[in-house]
Amino acid sequence: MKDESFERFALTLDQVGQTSSKLEKVRFLAEYFSTLSPAALASACRFILGKESDKGDVGVGWSTTMRAIRELRGIRGDEMRRLYLEFGDVGSSVEKIFSSKIQIQLGKPEPLTITDVQQVFDKMAESTGPGSSEVKKKFLVGLYARMDGKQAKYLTRILNGELRIGATEGIVLDALGKAFNNEEVRNWYLIVGDVGALAAKLSRRDTSPPEPDYFRPVAFMLALPLQDSAEVAKHFGKPVFAEYKYDGVRLQAHVKDGQVHLYSRRMEDVTRSMPDVTASLSAAKVNMILDGEALAFDEGKPISFMMLQRRLHRKNLSQDVLRAIPVHYFVFDLLKLGDSSLLGSSLSQRKNRMKSLNLEGNVRMAYHWTVASPEEIEKLFRRSRDEGYEGLVLKDPISAYTPGRRGGSWAKLKEELDTLDVVVVGAEYGNGKRAGLLSDLTFAVWDDDELKTIGKAYSGLTDDEIKNMTELLQRIKIRETWNGVIVPPSIVLEVAFDSIQKSTRHESGFALRFPRIKRVRDDKKPEDADTVERVRQIFGHQFSNR
């Protein structure tokens, strides 16, 4: 009989966390994954990667967790703080509480399964409105009452979104591939979009290639950054499609039977922030998955990205806000139409199919032109800048849509070429008027599955943004240092700089000269950040031009 207990799940996580070897982590997880049913495996993989339920956010914060633990174990707030300072981790603190000899004796409870926990998480996600906090607390008390210290530790860590076992997305996918002898797991994940759905498919021994599914976002196709018009022309060596590069938020629109959901590059559902776009798409009366960019747009011209950010960060969108910050959705690709996947079709074919779509209101087709020579590319680039856009995206007309890939079939050309998307890994307190605020941000880029530091920046954010950033960093911190905090990979920044230098100070081997924060990339996941290889490319290009 399969052992799908939450106890075994917790023991496996402990085993994974105790080794620093990536290969060993993959092996431990693969052996465990191969023993689970499709449903239990789907939940286990989601839990490891920080997703409690596909019904939505469970909405359980630290205060609700603490109230549940106090009710069950009678621990005081000051004692909980003392344990946290001792262990530096809420999960380990809770494990100590539940392993203590002074626990209330409740007898031997019936063992919990992974599915039991999943069902409770689903109920918590579906519980909303007045009184829901008390309902969620009761659910938590019911779970904790059936757990030992090890299980309670990992339940708490799952709810706090930080398992602390070093099991990255890549490690989980590699473990799934090893468990089910499938070399296409990473490619399939880019299409399926949900690790749970992919894990269940593999567990059922379903070897058919996946297709895009409505309301499960596909990883976005990416564009290769190029330096100038001449390099673009040389890269393609033939006529290509050119589109304006929009300074907005990349969105994937899923439209089926009048229901519309919008997904960001982080695969987050952002439908609520775009009611005007949603209304226009629901009127199209056709089932489809679209790729495009939403930007603040008024009187035929784009508005500053800062205006769009103001709208996105509002919890309540009044009609006054919608009128003051109008948003248009520019559609430039079609991934699915009806029941047919178009990922393997050429871009020319996809654009021809797009002409039949009934788009109206503030949803419109993105303009595109055909260019070939450096002169044509430069002329259109200057036109885009004059009209308030960021630059150009150049696309091979015969290219398929390759989710999550930056293979070179698409290229982007911007005015400010030397920028990097980086991941915040730590922060230090500032001085003067920034005393007490975490204003000096340390950031890193990817080297395979590891983040390696490349610099620190303290300029570019407004006072309000620094205050908000400080609150966020304090909330997600892994631990405190003598002058700041260490944080898990969660926040992506776009950083500009004057040049790149070799450095022994940073783990990446490089340092940015005069880095400054252009903006917080809420639309990007940490996995979308740049790599050491990209840094080497920029470094090599600037060196060759000296």
C-alpha positions in Angstrom: 0.0 0.0 0.0 1.3 3.5 -0.9 2.4 5.6 2.0 0.9 9.0 1.2 0.9 10.2 4.8 1.9 13.8 5.5 4.3 12.4 8.0 6.3 10.7 5.3 6.1 13.8 3.1 7.6 15.8 6.0 10.4 13.3 6.6 11.3 13.4 2.9 11.5 17.2 2.9 13.8 16.9 5.9 16.0 14.4 4.0 16.2 16.7 1.0 17.0 19.7 3.2 19.9 17.9 4.9 22.0 17.5 1.7 23.6 20.3 -0.2 24.0 18.1 -3.3 21.6 18.9 -6.1 21.9 15.4 -7.5 21.1 13.9 -4.1 18.0 16.2 -3.8 16.8 15.1 -7.2 17.4 11.4 -6.2 15.5 11.6 -2.9 12.6 13.4 -4.5 12.5 11.1 -7.5 12.3 8.0 -5.3 9.5 9.6 -3.3 7.5 10.9 -6.3 7.5 7.5 -7.9 5.5 6.0 -5.0 2.6 8.5 -5.0 -0.8 8.5 -6.7 -1.4 11.2 -9.3 -3.5 13.3 -6.9 -1.0 13.1 -4.0 1.9 13.7 -6.3 0.2 16.8 -7.7 -0.3 18.2 -4.2 3.2 17.3 -3.0 4.8 19.1 -6.0 2.6 22.2 -5.5 3.4 22.3 -1.8 7.2 22.1 -2.5 7.0 25.0 -4.9 4.9 27.2 -2.6 1.4 26.7 -4.0 -1.1 25.5 -1.4 -4.2 25.3 -3.6 -5.2 25.7 -7.2 -8.5 27.1 -5.9 -6.7 30.4 -5.1 -4.8 31.9 -2.2 -5.5 30.2 1.2 -5.2 33.7 2.8 -3.5 32.5 6.0 -1.0 34.9 7.4 1.3 34.6 10.4 -1.2 36.1 12.8 -3.9 33.4 12.0 -1.2 30.7 12.3 -0.1 32.0 15.7 -3.7 32.2 16.9 -4.2 28.6 16.0 -1.0 27.5 17.7 -1.9 29.4 20.8 -5.3 27.9 21.0 -4.0 24.4 20.7 -0.7 24.6 22.7 -1.3 27.6 25.0 2.0 29.2 24.1 2.5 32.9 24.9 3.5 35.5 22.3 6.8 36.4 24.1 7.7 32.7 24.2 7.1 32.4 20.5 9.3 35.4 19.9 12.1 33.8 22.1 12.0 30.6 20.0 12.0 32.5 16.8 15.1 34.5 17.9 16.7 31.1 18.9 16.1 29.3 15.7 15.7 32.2 13.2 12.9 30.3 11.5 9.2 30.1 12.3 9.0 26.5 11.1 11.7 25.3 13.5 10.1 27.3 16.3 6.8 25.6 15.7 8.5 22.2 15.6 10.0 22.9 19.0 6.6 23.9 20.4 5.0 20.7 19.1 7.8 18.5 20.3 7.9 19.9 23.8 7.2 17.7 26.7 4.7 20.3 28.1 2.3 19.7 25.2 -1.3 19.1 26.0 -1.9 15.4 25.8 -4.4 14.7 23.0 -3.9 11.0 22.5 -2.8 9.5 19.3 -4.6 11.2 16.4 -5.5 9.6 13.1 -2.6 10.1 10.6 -3.0 12.8 8.0 -2.5 12.2 4.3 -1.3 14.7 1.8 -4.8 14.7 0.3 -6.3 15.5 3.7 -4.1 18.6 3.9 -4.9 19.5 0.3 -8.6 19.3 1.0 -8.3 21.6 4.0 -6.2 24.1 2.0 -8.9 24.1 -0.7 -11.6 24.8 1.8 -9.5 27.7 3.3 -9.0 29.2 -0.2 -12.8 29.0 -0.9 -13.5 30.7 2.5 -13.8 34.4 2.0 -15.6 37.5 3.4 -16.5 38.4 7.0 -15.6 35.7 9.5 -13.4 33.8 7.1 -10.3 34.4 9.3 -12.0 32.6 12.2 -13.0 29.8 9.9 -9.4 29.4 8.6 -8.1 29.4 12.1 -10.4 26.5 13.0 -9.2 24.5 10.0 -5.6 25.1 11.0 -6.3 24.0 14.6 -7.8 20.8 13.1 -4.7 20.1 11.1 -2.1 21.0 13.8 -4.0 18.8 16.3 -3.2 15.7 14.1 0.5 16.5 13.6 3.8 15.9 15.4 6.6 18.5 15.5 8.1 17.6 12.1 4.8 17.8 10.3 3.9 21.0 12.0 7.2 22.5 10.9 6.6 21.9 7.3 2.9 22.8 7.4 3.9 26.2 8.8 6.7 26.6 6.2 4.3 25.8 3.3 1.8 28.4 4.6 4.7 30.9 4.9 5.9 30.1 1.3 9.4 29.1 2.3 10.3 25.5 2.8 14.1 26.2 3.2 15.2 22.8 1.8 16.8 24.1 -1.4 14.3 22.4 -3.7 14.1 24.8 -6.6 11.7 24.6 -9.5 14.4 23.0 -11.6 15.2 20.4 -9.0 11.5 19.4 -8.8 11.2 19.1 -12.5 14.4 17.1 -12.8 13.1 14.8 -10.1 9.9 14.3 -12.0 11.8 13.5 -15.1 14.0 11.0 -13.3 11.0 9.4 -11.5 9.0 8.8 -14.7 11.9 8.5 -17.2 10.8 11.5 -19.3 13.4 13.9 -20.8 10.7 16.4 -22.0 9.5 17.4 -18.5 11.0 20.9 -18.6 9.6 21.6 -22.1 6.2 20.2 -21.1 6.1 22.4 -18.0 6.4 25.5 -20.1 3.2 24.5 -21.8 1.3 23.0 -19.0 2.1 25.9 -16.6 1.1 24.1 -13.4 3.5 21.7 -11.8 0.7 19.7 -10.2 -1.1 19.1 -13.5 2.2 18.1 -15.1 3.1 15.7 -12.2 -0.4 14.0 -12.4 0.0 13.6 -16.1 3.4 11.9 -15.7 2.1 9.7 -12.9 -0.7 8.5 -15.1 2.1 7.5 -17.6 0.5 9.8 -20.2 3.2 10.3 -22.8 1.2 12.4 -25.3 2.8 15.9 -25.7 0.7 18.5 -23.9 -1.3 21.4 -25.5 -2.3 24.7 -24.1 -5.3 24.5 -21.8 -7.7 27.3 -21.0 -7.0 29.0 -17.7 -3.6 27.4 -17.2 -1.1 30.0 -18.4 1.6 29.0 -20.9 5.2 30.3 -20.3 5.7 33.4 -22.4 8.0 33.3 -25.5 11.0 35.6 -24.9 13.0 38.0 -27.1 16.8 38.1 -27.3 18.3 41.5 -26.5 20.4 42.9 -29.3 22.7 45.9 -29.3 21.8 47.9 -32.5 20.0 47.9 -35.8 23.1 46.5 -37.6 23.3 43.5 -35.2 19.5 42.9 -35.7 19.8 42.8 -39.5 22.9 40.5 -39.3 21.2 38.2 -36.8 18.2 37.5 -39.0 19.7 38.0 -42.4 16.3 38.3 -44.1 13.0 40.4 -43.9 11.3 40.1 -40.5 8.2 41.4 -38.8 8.8 44.5 -36.6 6.4 45.6 -33.8 6.6 48.4 -31.4 8.0 47.4 -28.0 5.4 48.5 -25.4 6.4 49.8 -21.9 3.6 48.0 -20.1 2.7 44.6 -18.6 2.8 41.5 -20.7 -0.5 39.6 -20.3 -1.8 36.3 -21.6 -5.6 36.4 -22.1 -7.6 33.2 -21.8 -11.1 33.6 -23.2 -13.6 30.7 -23.1 -17.4 30.8 -23.2 -17.5 34.4 -22.2 -15.2 33.9 -19.2 -11.9 35.8 -19.2 -8.8 35.5 -17.2 -5.6 37.5 -17.5 -2.2 36.2 -16.5 1.0 38.1 -15.9 4.5 36.8 -16.7 4.7 35.5 -13.1 1.7 33.3 -14.0 -0.5 35.3 -11.5 -4.1 36.0 -12.2 -4.5 39.8 -12.6 -8.0 39.8 -14.0 -9.3 42.1 -11.3 -7.0 44.9 -12.2 -8.2 45.0 -15.8 -12.0 45.1 -15.8 -12.2 47.3 -18.9 -9.9 44.8 -20.8 -11.9 41.9 -19.5 -15.2 43.4 -20.7 -13.9 44.0 -24.2 -12.5 40.4 -24.5 -15.7 38.8 -23.2 -17.5 40.5 -26.1 -15.4 38.7 -28.7 -17.6 35.6 -28.6 -14.7 33.3 -29.5 -12.6 30.9 -27.4 -8.9 31.8 -27.6 -5.6 32.3 -25.8 -3.9 35.6 -26.7 -0.5 37.1 -26.0 0.0 40.8 -25.7 0.8 43.8 -23.7 -1.4 46.1 -21.6 -0.3 49.7 -21.3 -1.7 52.9 -20.1 -2.9 54.5 -23.3 -4.9 57.7 -24.0 -5.6 59.9 -27.0 -3.7 57.6 -29.3 -0.5 57.7 -27.3 1.1 55.6 -24.5 1.2 57.0 -21.0 4.1 56.6 -18.5 4.5 53.1 -17.0 4.3 54.7 -13.6 0.7 55.6 -14.2 0.0 51.9 -15.0 1.7 50.8 -11.8 -0.5 53.1 -9.8 -3.5 51.4 -11.2 -2.2 47.9 -10.8 -1.4 48.4 -7.1 -4.9 49.7 -6.2 -7.2 47.2 -4.3 -10.3 49.0 -5.4 -10.7 50.4 -8.9 -13.3 53.1 -9.1 -14.8 54.4 -12.4 -12.8 57.6 -11.8 -9.5 55.6 -11.7 -10.5 53.7 -14.8 -11.2 56.9 -16.6 -8.0 58.7 -15.3 -5.7 55.7 -16.2 -7.2 54.0 -19.3 -5.6 50.8 -20.3 -5.4 49.2 -23.8 -4.4 45.6 -24.5 -2.3 45.3 -27.7 -2.5 41.7 -29.0 0.5 40.4 -31.0 0.1 36.6 -30.9 -2.5 33.8 -30.8 -1.6 30.6 -29.0 -4.9 28.7 -29.2 -8.2 29.2 -31.2 -11.2 27.1 -30.3 -9.8 23.6 -29.6 -6.8 24.0 -31.8 -3.3 24.7 -30.5 -1.3 27.2 -32.7 2.0 26.9 -30.9 3.6 24.9 -33.8 2.2 27.2 -36.5 4.4 29.9 -38.1 4.0 33.5 -36.9 2.7 34.4 -40.3 0.0 31.8 -40.0 -0.9 32.9 -36.5 -1.2 36.5 -37.5 -3.5 35.6 -40.4 -5.7 33.7 -38.0 -5.7 36.8 -35.7 -7.3 38.9 -38.5 -10.6 36.9 -38.0 -10.9 37.8 -34.3 -13.6 40.1 -33.2 -11.6 42.5 -31.1 -13.1 45.7 -30.0 -13.1 48.4 -27.4 -9.7 48.9 -25.8 -8.4 45.6 -27.2 -6.6 46.0 -30.5 -4.2 44.2 -32.8 -0.6 45.3 -32.5 0.7 47.0 -35.6 3.5 45.3 -37.5 5.8 46.1 -40.4 8.3 44.2 -42.5 11.9 45.4 -42.3 15.2 43.9 -43.5 18.1 46.5 -43.7 19.8 48.2 -40.8 18.5 51.5 -42.3 14.9 50.3 -42.3 15.2 49.0 -38.7 16.8 52.2 -37.5 14.2 54.4 -39.1 11.3 52.4 -37.6 13.1 52.3 -34.2 13.4 56.2 -34.2 9.7 56.4 -35.1 8.8 54.2 -32.2 10.8 56.3 -29.8 9.3 59.5 -31.2 5.8 58.1 -30.6 6.5 57.3 -27.0 7.3 53.5 -27.2 10.4 51.7 -25.9 11.8 50.4 -29.2 11.1 47.4 -31.4 10.6 43.7 -31.2 11.7 41.9 -34.4 10.3 38.4 -35.2 11.0 35.7 -37.7 7.8 35.2 -39.8 8.3 31.4 -39.9 8.9 31.0 -36.1 6.8 28.7 -34.0 5.7 29.9 -30.5 8.3 28.4 -28.1 7.1 28.9 -24.5 9.7 30.2 -22.1 12.5 30.3 -24.7 14.8 33.1 -25.7 16.2 31.2 -28.7 16.7 34.1 -31.1 13.5 33.9 -33.3 12.4 37.1 -31.5 14.8 39.9 -30.7 14.3 43.2 -28.9 15.9 46.6 -29.5 15.7 49.3 -26.8 17.2 52.7 -26.4 18.9 51.9 -23.1 20.7 48.7 -23.9 22.6 48.0 -20.8 20.0 46.8 -18.3 19.6 43.6 -16.4 16.8 41.9 -14.7 18.2 40.8 -11.3 16.9 39.0 -8.2 17.1 40.7 -4.7 18.9 38.4 -2.2 19.5 40.8 0.6 19.3 44.3 1.9 21.0 46.7 4.3 19.8 49.6 6.3 20.5 53.1 4.9 21.8 56.2 6.5 20.5 59.7 7.0 16.9 60.1 6.0 16.9 56.4 5.1 18.0 55.3 8.5 15.9 52.3 9.6 14.9 51.6 6.0 16.2 48.7 3.9 17.3 50.9 1.0 20.6 49.2 -0.1 19.5 46.2 -2.1 21.9 43.4 -3.0 21.0 41.5 -6.1 22.1 38.5 -8.2 21.8 36.7 -11.5 21.4 33.0 -12.3 24.3 30.6 -13.0 22.4 27.4 -13.8 20.2 26.9 -10.8 22.2 29.1 -8.4 21.9 32.8 -7.8 25.2 34.6 -7.8 25.6 38.2 -6.6 26.6 40.9 -9.0 26.0 44.2 -7.2 24.2 46.5 -4.9 22.0 49.6 -5.6 20.4 52.2 -3.4 19.3 54.8 -6.0 16.3 54.8 -8.3 13.4 54.1 -5.9 11.1 56.9 -4.5 10.8 57.3 -0.7 7.4 55.6 -0.8 8.8 52.7 -2.8 11.6 52.3 -0.3 9.1 52.2 2.6 7.0 49.6 0.8 10.1 47.6 -0.1 11.3 47.6 3.6 7.9 46.3 4.7 8.0 43.5 2.1 11.6 42.6 2.9 10.9 42.4 6.6 7.9 40.2 5.9 9.7 37.6 3.7 13.2 37.7 5.3 15.0 34.4 6.0 17.1 35.9 8.7 18.6 39.1 10.0 22.3 40.1 9.7 24.1 42.7 11.8 23.0 45.5 9.4 20.2 44.1 7.3 18.4 41.0 6.1 18.8 38.0 3.8 15.7 37.2 1.7 14.5 34.3 -0.5 14.5 34.9 -4.3 11.2 36.7 -4.8 11.7 40.3 -6.0 12.9 41.1 -9.5 14.5 44.5 -10.3 15.4 46.0 -13.7 18.8 47.6 -13.1 20.6 50.1 -15.4 24.4 50.6 -15.2 27.2 52.3 -17.1 29.4 49.3 -17.7 30.4 45.8 -16.4 33.7 45.0 -14.7 35.4 41.8 -13.6 35.3 41.4 -9.9 36.5 39.0 -7.2 34.1 40.7 -4.7 30.9 39.2 -6.2 30.1 35.5 -6.7 29.3 36.0 -10.4 32.8 37.2 -11.1 31.4 40.6 -12.3 30.3 43.9 -10.9 28.1 46.6 -12.3 29.5 50.1 -12.5 27.1 52.8 -11.1 24.0 50.5 -10.9 20.6 52.2 -10.4 17.2 50.7 -10.1 14.9 51.5 -13.0 11.9 49.7 -11.6 10.5 46.8 -9.7 9.5 44.1 -12.1 6.3 42.8 -10.4 5.4 41.1 -13.7 8.4 38.8 -13.7 9.2 35.7 -11.6 12.7 35.2 -10.2 13.2 32.5 -12.8 12.9 35.1 -15.5 15.9 37.1 -14.3 19.1 37.3 -16.4 22.0 35.0 -16.3 25.8 35.2 -15.8 26.0 34.2 -19.5 24.0 37.3 -20.5 26.4 39.4 -18.3 29.4 37.9 -20.1 27.8 38.8 -23.5 27.4 42.4 -22.5 30.9 42.5 -21.0 32.4 41.0 -24.2 30.5 43.4 -26.4 31.6 46.5 -24.5 35.2 45.2 -24.4 35.3 44.6 -28.2 34.2 48.2 -28.8 36.8 49.8 -26.7 
